[in-house]
Amino acid sequence: MRELISRKAGIDALLCLNTQISETYRDIQQLVDAMKGYNKESVKFDAFYLQDLITKKQGLSHIYQQLLIQICIHNSCDMKSWQSGCYTYDREEIASWVHEFNTRYDVDIPLEEVIKSLRFDYDMNIELTRTER
């Protein structure tokens, strides 16, 4: 029963996130359309205002990248088997997951970021190669 409630809460959180992303996308699209109109009219903006817009866009991009990393991990790893000690993952296996995820969804998630998340967020011990040290 507890797992069912947990899943429902997770689904509700994802639906809420989807709504927030849709609203953010709509807001950004409105800003892009407004900027196009202002550019046609040669309206000048304060440099700090434009820097704020760029910073927000980069922040949104970073958060989106983090979300994609977590979705990749969610789609690829059986965390219950790993936590119980029934299964371990190696670097090559994770690299194949990331490559498959990137190909399937036409994104570019860096392998190093996924491995870093598995190490620090999930305490998964993945061996470092000599070049990473």
Secondary structure, 3 states (H helix, E strand, C coil): CHHHHHHHHHHHHHHHHHHHHHHHHHHHHHHHHHHHHHHHCCCCCCHHHHHHHHHHHHHHHHHHHHHHHHHHHHHHCCHHHHHCCCCCCCHHHHHHHHHHHHHHHCCCCCHHHHHHHHHHCCCCCCCCCCCCC
